[in-house]
Amino acid sequence: MERIDKHNYYLDICETILERGTCLRRNFGAIIVKNDEIIASGYSGAPRGRKNCSDLGYCRRQELNVKRGTRYELCRSVHAEQNAIISARRQDMINSTMYLVGKEMETGELVKEAAPCLLCKRFIINSGILRVIIRNTKKEFTIVDVQEWIDNDDSLNGEGSY
C-alpha cells in the first residue's frame, strides 16, 4: 500500500472542508498548518447570521456574469482563506503553511489555476503565513512562497483569480 504524502493529505482535508461552502459558483476549503498540526480551517460562506447564496438560491455575481477575479464587493461570501485566518491567532500563523482547494460547483471539477484573490493575498501576507499550497489536480499542487507576493508588490494591484 502506498502512503499518501503530507501535502496531499492536507489538500484532501481541504477538499472535504470545501463541501461546507455555500457559494453557487465555486467553493474553496483552506487550512492553516504549523508544525504538522492543523491550527485553523475555513470555507466560503456568508458572514455569520447572514443568508448564504445557497439559501437565497442565487448568486449576484453569477446573475451579472461577473468575470472571475473581479467585483468582489458584489459577493456575499467571506473567502475560505479569510475564514481560516480569522479563526487563528497571528502568533500561531507565523511561518505556517496554508493549504487551499477550490471546486467549480457547476461541473464538480477542481478550479483551474486557483489562487487567492488580491484581498486574500493581503490577509495571508499580514498573517505571517510562509507559503500557500494549492491543489491543481488530485495529485499535483503548486507551492507559492508568500515572500514572492511581497517582493513583487505590483502583482497585488492587478486582478485576482479566485
Buried (B, 14 or more C-beta within 10 A) or exposed (E): EEEEEEBBEBBBBBBEBBEBBBBBBBBBBBBBBBEEEBBBBBBBBBEEEEEBBBEEEEBEBBEEEBEBBBEBEEBBBBBBBBBBBEEBEEEBBEEBBBBBBBBBBEEEEBBEEBBBBBBBBEBBBEBBBBBBBBBBEEEEBEEBEBEEBEEEEEEBEEEBBB
